Amino acid sequence: MLRKIFKDYRPVPWKIVEKETIDEIIFRTEDQRNRLILELMARGGMRIGEVLKLTPSDIDGVRISIQAPKSGRQTEVAFVPQKLAQRLADYIRQKGREPKERIFSISYPAARMVAMKFTGRFSAQVK
């Protein structure tokens, strides 16, 4: 009985996706919004929830301030490549987002579906 209660827990190792695979997924994405979301996650190391909470006032060139991150801190900083920062600034300008308005106006489940759709479609083509 005690063996079942205090069972040795061994976590399942995460499957690590290679950089080339991630790059191909991003480059095959045609929708500008979806591509930016995927790139911010891959190149900036951001979680999907952090990307969805971004506002134009959080962006300062290649420096992105993450408000209320999952780590419990008040803010964190992520850095992105210059080209990505420029495309993000162009997207914000094109959509006419206000400084305190969310950049990506989609829900968390919808954004997860975007990420799963592209990674699922790509892995099916690779097999």
BAPA-757759 format. One record per residue (C-alpha): residue number from 1; residue in three letters; x, y, z. Coordinates in pm, whole numbers, plus 50000, padded with zeros to 5 digits. Layout:
BEGIN
+------+------+-------+-------+-------+
! resi ! resn !     u !     v !     w !
+------+------+-------+-------+-------+
!  NUM !  ALA !     X !     Y !     Z !
...
+------+------+-------+-------+-------+
***
This chain:
BEGIN
+------+------+-------+-------+-------+
! resi ! resn !     u !     v !     w !
+------+------+-------+-------+-------+
!    1 !  MET ! 50000 ! 50000 ! 50000 !
!    2 !  LEU ! 50278 ! 50245 ! 50091 !
!    3 !  ARG ! 50457 ! 50171 ! 49764 !
!    4 !  LYS ! 50156 ! 50301 ! 49572 !
!    5 !  ILE ! 50134 ! 50618 ! 49780 !
!    6 !  PHE ! 50505 ! 50699 ! 49769 !
!    7 !  LYS ! 50570 ! 50583 ! 49416 !
!    8 !  ASP ! 50900 ! 50700 ! 49264 !
!    9 !  TYR ! 50801 ! 50970 ! 49017 !
!   10 !  ARG ! 51007 ! 50981 ! 48699 !
!   11 !  PRO ! 50916 ! 51269 ! 48468 !
!   12 !  VAL ! 50870 ! 51202 ! 48100 !
!   13 !  PRO ! 51147 ! 51375 ! 47902 !
!   14 !  TRP ! 51037 ! 51650 ! 47666 !
!   15 !  LYS ! 51082 ! 51598 ! 47295 !
!   16 !  ILE ! 51325 ! 51866 ! 47178 !
!   17 !  VAL ! 51258 ! 52001 ! 46831 !
!   18 !  GLU ! 51560 ! 52098 ! 46623 !
!   19 !  LYS ! 51620 ! 52459 ! 46524 !
!   20 !  GLU ! 51594 ! 52377 ! 46152 !
!   21 !  THR ! 51249 ! 52226 ! 46207 !
!   22 !  ILE ! 51131 ! 52534 ! 46397 !
!   23 !  ASP ! 51269 ! 52763 ! 46125 !
!   24 !  GLU ! 51088 ! 52567 ! 45855 !
!   25 !  ILE ! 50759 ! 52580 ! 46047 !
!   26 !  ILE ! 50794 ! 52958 ! 46081 !
!   27 !  PHE ! 50894 ! 53015 ! 45719 !
!   28 !  ARG ! 50600 ! 52807 ! 45591 !
!   29 !  THR ! 50353 ! 53015 ! 45790 !
!   30 !  GLU ! 50189 ! 53263 ! 45551 !
!   31 !  ASP ! 49963 ! 53457 ! 45790 !
!   32 !  GLN ! 50159 ! 53756 ! 45926 !
!   33 !  ARG ! 49997 ! 53745 ! 46272 !
!   34 !  ASN ! 50054 ! 53371 ! 46315 !
!   35 !  ARG ! 50413 ! 53399 ! 46199 !
!   36 !  LEU ! 50485 ! 53680 ! 46445 !
!   37 !  ILE ! 50334 ! 53479 ! 46731 !
!   38 !  LEU ! 50542 ! 53173 ! 46644 !
!   39 !  GLU ! 50860 ! 53379 ! 46602 !
!   40 !  LEU ! 50816 ! 53559 ! 46935 !
!   41 !  MET ! 50778 ! 53224 ! 47104 !
!   42 !  ALA ! 51075 ! 53064 ! 46925 !
!   43 !  ARG ! 51320 ! 53352 ! 46897 !
!   44 !  GLY ! 51226 ! 53545 ! 47212 !
!   45 !  GLY ! 51170 ! 53243 ! 47435 !
!   46 !  MET ! 50826 ! 53367 ! 47532 !
!   47 !  ARG ! 50525 ! 53160 ! 47639 !
!   48 !  ILE ! 50204 ! 53185 ! 47439 !
!   49 !  GLY ! 50026 ! 53367 ! 47724 !
!   50 !  GLU ! 50306 ! 53624 ! 47745 !
!   51 !  VAL ! 50289 ! 53687 ! 47370 !
!   52 !  LEU ! 49913 ! 53738 ! 47382 !
!   53 !  LYS ! 49940 ! 53994 ! 47666 !
!   54 !  LEU ! 50187 ! 54214 ! 47477 !
!   55 !  THR ! 50095 ! 54576 ! 47412 !
!   56 !  PRO ! 50279 ! 54831 ! 47195 !
!   57 !  SER ! 50400 ! 55007 ! 47511 !
!   58 !  ASP ! 50587 ! 54685 ! 47608 !
!   59 !  ILE ! 50802 ! 54703 ! 47293 !
!   60 !  ASP ! 51123 ! 54908 ! 47294 !
!   61 !  GLY ! 51322 ! 54814 ! 46984 !
!   62 !  VAL ! 51462 ! 54465 ! 47040 !
!   63 !  ARG ! 51373 ! 54476 ! 47411 !
!   64 !  ILE ! 51031 ! 54343 ! 47512 !
!   65 !  SER ! 50897 ! 54388 ! 47865 !
!   66 !  ILE ! 50682 ! 54099 ! 47981 !
!   67 !  GLN ! 50420 ! 54209 ! 48234 !
!   68 !  ALA ! 50318 ! 53960 ! 48507 !
!   69 !  PRO ! 50521 ! 53663 ! 48379 !
!   70 !  LYS ! 50460 ! 53310 ! 48499 !
!   71 !  SER ! 50779 ! 53325 ! 48711 !
!   72 !  GLY ! 50593 ! 53541 ! 48965 !
!   73 !  ARG ! 50807 ! 53850 ! 48917 !
!   74 !  GLN ! 50647 ! 54181 ! 48832 !
!   75 !  THR ! 50823 ! 54210 ! 48494 !
!   76 !  GLU ! 51078 ! 54026 ! 48284 !
!   77 !  VAL ! 51264 ! 54123 ! 47969 !
!   78 !  ALA ! 51298 ! 53930 ! 47643 !
!   79 !  PHE ! 51523 ! 54026 ! 47356 !
!   80 !  VAL ! 51439 ! 53950 ! 46993 !
!   81 !  PRO ! 51638 ! 53984 ! 46670 !
!   82 !  GLN ! 51630 ! 54324 ! 46497 !
!   83 !  LYS ! 51442 ! 54190 ! 46190 !
!   84 !  LEU ! 51168 ! 54044 ! 46409 !
!   85 !  ALA ! 51142 ! 54368 ! 46608 !
!   86 !  GLN ! 51102 ! 54564 ! 46283 !
!   87 !  ARG ! 50832 ! 54328 ! 46150 !
!   88 !  LEU ! 50650 ! 54352 ! 46484 !
!   89 !  ALA ! 50665 ! 54734 ! 46475 !
!   90 !  ASP ! 50534 ! 54732 ! 46116 !
!   91 !  TYR ! 50248 ! 54501 ! 46219 !
!   92 !  ILE ! 50155 ! 54728 ! 46511 !
!   93 !  ARG ! 50160 ! 55033 ! 46283 !
!   94 !  GLN ! 49959 ! 54855 ! 46012 !
!   95 !  LYS ! 49690 ! 54741 ! 46260 !
!   96 !  GLY ! 49679 ! 55083 ! 46431 !
!   97 !  ARG ! 49711 ! 54945 ! 46784 !
!   98 !  GLU ! 49691 ! 55191 ! 47073 !
!   99 !  PRO ! 49977 ! 55187 ! 47333 !
!  100 !  LYS ! 49774 ! 54994 ! 47594 !
!  101 !  GLU ! 49580 ! 54775 ! 47348 !
!  102 !  ARG ! 49682 ! 54411 ! 47303 !
!  103 !  ILE ! 49884 ! 54353 ! 46984 !
!  104 !  PHE ! 49729 ! 54013 ! 46908 !
!  105 !  SER ! 49357 ! 54017 ! 46974 !
!  106 !  ILE ! 49295 ! 53643 ! 46985 !
!  107 !  SER ! 49219 ! 53415 ! 47278 !
!  108 !  TYR ! 49458 ! 53173 ! 47442 !
!  109 !  PRO ! 49279 ! 52861 ! 47308 !
!  110 !  ALA ! 49279 ! 53007 ! 46955 !
!  111 !  ALA ! 49653 ! 53081 ! 46976 !
!  112 !  ARG ! 49724 ! 52729 ! 47103 !
!  113 !  MET ! 49529 ! 52593 ! 46809 !
!  114 !  VAL ! 49745 ! 52801 ! 46573 !
!  115 !  ALA ! 50063 ! 52660 ! 46726 !
!  116 !  MET ! 49932 ! 52303 ! 46730 !
!  117 !  LYS ! 49797 ! 52332 ! 46376 !
!  118 !  PHE ! 50132 ! 52432 ! 46231 !
!  119 !  THR ! 50344 ! 52193 ! 46432 !
!  120 !  GLY ! 50100 ! 51908 ! 46365 !
!  121 !  ARG ! 50082 ! 51980 ! 45992 !
!  122 !  PHE ! 50458 ! 52000 ! 45966 !
!  123 !  SER ! 50529 ! 51680 ! 46159 !
!  124 !  ALA ! 50278 ! 51493 ! 45940 !
!  125 !  GLN ! 50464 ! 51608 ! 45627 !
!  126 !  VAL ! 50804 ! 51512 ! 45766 !
!  127 !  LYS ! 50707 ! 51150 ! 45846 !
+------+------+-------+-------+-------+
***
